[in-house]
Amino acid sequence: MKKNEITILGAGLIGTLMAIYLKRQGLDVNVYDKRPDKRKTPYDEGGRSINMALSYRGWKSLEEVGLKDKVMPLAIPMYGRKIHDEHGGTTFISYGKEEQAIYSLSRGKFNQLLAEEGESLGANYFFEHKCEEVDFRNQEITFQTPSGVKKMEAPVILGADGAYSSLRMAMQKQIRFNYKQEYITHEYKELTIPATPEGEFAMDPNALHIWPRGKFMLIALPNPDKSFTCTLFLPNTGTKVCFDKINDEHDLEIVFKSYFDDAYQMMPNLKKEFFRNPTSALINVECFPWVQGNSLLIGDASHAMVPFYGQGMNCGFEDCSILNALIDKYGHNSWDLVFAKFQKKRKIDTDAICQLAMENFVEMRDSVSDPKFNIRKKIEAKLYELYPNDWIPLYSMVTFTDMRYSEAYAQGKLQEGIMDRVMADPLITENWDKLDYEDIIYKMETAKAV
């Protein structure tokens, strides 16, 4: 067995990017995926693809492997949230400074670009190979393939095979492996707002559109073909508006006309898509250790998160960048050291972003429709403008920097406590632009020192 031969399980976004990094290291890379190769036998994703929101951490990784310019034509910048109220009115809330944006990307074309780049560098891809078993003692993998069962040696294994990882399932059979999964009460369904008959965007293409309705919401992200990929988030059951209570076209029409009427008017295929596309679950996964012998979990396989901070892919790409830097530092013959350093450094950060993603769900579905939320964001933006080194909004720390997630989380909690006190002023709506911003910064510095 050659120690510079790497087996990657999963040819999704994280697996294909990791293959590029490793080929650039001069390593032999084989990537296995249970799905067919979409380029040869297109298959139906089944309406399960929430658009990607590429931000600073993701772009940084793409720049490291020289792909930023190739990816940019696939991406549409979104400079803030466009909030749709129940009467058809809209409010725009910037994500950060004027030029700062997150970028909407369709998963399929992006994944294909990464896979083809890996192939051009010499990575080998094997599709319709389902991992059935991993023998950690002998570093062997058993695959189920169209031609039967295959068993092969795999000196170094990276599991980038998602939230339902086969490598993680194998690790769970080992002793002293901690594992926790949590399904949230909400599920999602993919829908579409097509381009107008004139071939234009039906709404502002440079915003992430949100219809927040307290216990549920609809979001829409733009695509290069002038459509929007929409995602409906509803409780599965137990509330007035939930998937369980939409049984026919009449039920669906009542929900959309009552809560999302402006979107409904732009969705001619709503009824067909709603009953054709599956309702999919949302899961949060935590586990540890991520290492077993010469095998390592990365991306969703080790830390699957709900999609409400738009960091799942960005976090996974940052995993690839950090792992690559450790290989640079310690070399190709020290996988035990590289993997141990990786999980020690990364676990605290992935725990933090998973928690933030759960918390941001409440903000997106509920808080953004509160007029005071907009005031709060304006105050934070003003603090950021006046004291850019002392006050960076939590969203900006996570989305527009590569500050460690754990540090951003801690700083964000400190700022949240200060802002809660500022917003407790009963006259804040009238007086927010007359605040003593210097005093707010002083209070924060005092809190830090305690």
Secondary structure, DSSP 8 states (H G I E B T S, - for coil): --TTEEEEE--SHHHHHHHHHHHHTT-EEEEE-SS--TTTS-----S----EEE-HHHHHHHHHTT-HHHHGGG-EEE-EEEEE-TTS-EEEEESSSTT--EEEE-HHHHHHHHHHHHHHHT-EEE-S-EEEEEETTTTEEEEEETTEEEEEE-SEEEE---TT-HHHHHHHTSTT-EEEEEEEEEEEEEEEE---TTSS-SS-TTSEEEEE-SS-EEEEEE-TTS-EEEEEEEESSSSSS-GGG--SHHHHHHHHHHH-HHHHTT-TTHHHHHHHS--EEEEEEEEE--EETTEEE-THHHH---STTS-HHHHHHHHHHHHHHHHHHH-TT-HHHHHHHHHHHHHHHHHHHHHHHHHHHHHHHTGGGSHHHHHHHHHHHHHHHH-TTT---HHHHHHSS---HHHHHHHHHHHHHHHHHHHT-TTHHHHGGG--HHHHHHHHHHHHH-
